[in-house]
Amino acid sequence: PLFSERQKEAGAKDSNHSEQLPKASKMLELSGEAMKNEVDWHTWKVSNGVKKLLEQMTNETTACFEKDIEDLMKTDTNVKKLALLQDSKKPVSVMLHQVLSTAANTPSSSPKMDLYAKALTSLLVLPKYENEILTVVDQVLNETQRDFRNNSNDSQCCRNLCTFIGKLFLCTKRSESPRHCNAVEPMVLCYLQKWVDPSKMKKQGFFYSTCFSTLCQIVGPTIDKANRKTLDTMCFRKVKELVLHTRDLPKSVRADFFDVYCERCVWTGSNMPSKGISEEEERDIDRQKQQRRQNLNKQATTTTSPSSHAPRERWGSSSAPAKSVQNVQPLSSSSSAL
């Protein structure tokens, strides 16, 4: 977890921390644990501010999200102190990370998912967000991959995140700003190509097939409509090879790839592929697909109530890092931190 075990409920002792907070000119002289505590605290405060905006978002307020975020960037003291302690990119990364983290913990069928995609699209017209989006998406995907377990809630978290990336792609395609496509489309194509790499299937097959099937079903028809050769060249030749000729591929991984391969034949009007697999293998794949659908349905019924197995929100946690007099003392001429 990002924060240490010394945590408290949101808002508790906030006033005490403000009283003990070192002046900005002294903050740069912090080192070691004191510096880490200070960065963690301001990171949480900025992230929590963005989380509140997302929780209050409606169809009517989505258009105001860009203005609300920019107001937060200009006026929030935690943003300024975080930029001072790290660099000017840090608050931007924290804000983007919170949007993506919130989306990953939102059911893919929720109307909120579309609102978050529209809200983030509005930010990408600004260069500072456009330049950071790929880095932050990589970071959140890597965190999701570390937590990923096949047929678990983290599998659903992965599907939610890829659904959000797909919806973000569609929003940018409908936008009139070329900046949107420049930021998101190359990122999406890069991931689709990465997730069919045969050399990574032994270790990352479950995660890659889940991500690819989820994202491709959303963005595939739009990409194919513009230029069908794009997906053929970048990924579907490898998908066909994985489905038909990679015998050591786990059956559930093959099932994911085979599903999206067949669905693409539907949306492009192509002939269905010759299966190239035995009847027994086909029955095993069908059983595996049915089992995974049942598991996902069970997960969907439990996402409305929190549980100990629910995906973790790293920067959007409801509890703050402990900031007490014992953790960060006010600086003085006799302070040992100096």
Secondary structure, 3 states (H helix, E strand, C coil): CCCCCCEEECCCCHHHHHHHCCCHHHHCCCCHHHHHHHHHHHHHHHHHHHHHHHHCCCCCCHHHHHHHHHHHHHHCHHHHHHHHHCCCHHHHHHHHHHHHHHHHCCCCCCHHHHHHHHHHHHHCCCHHHHCCHHHHHHHHHHHHHHHCCCCCHHHHHHHHHHHHHHHHHHHHHHCCCHHHHHHHHHHHHHHHHHCCCHHHHHHHHHHHHHHHHHHHHHHHHHHHHHCHHHHHHHHHHHHHHHHHHCCCCCHHHHHHHHHHHHHHHHHHCCCCCCCCCCHHHHHHHHHHHHHHHHHHHHHHHHCCCCCCCCCCCCCCCCEEECCCCCCCCCCCCCCCCC
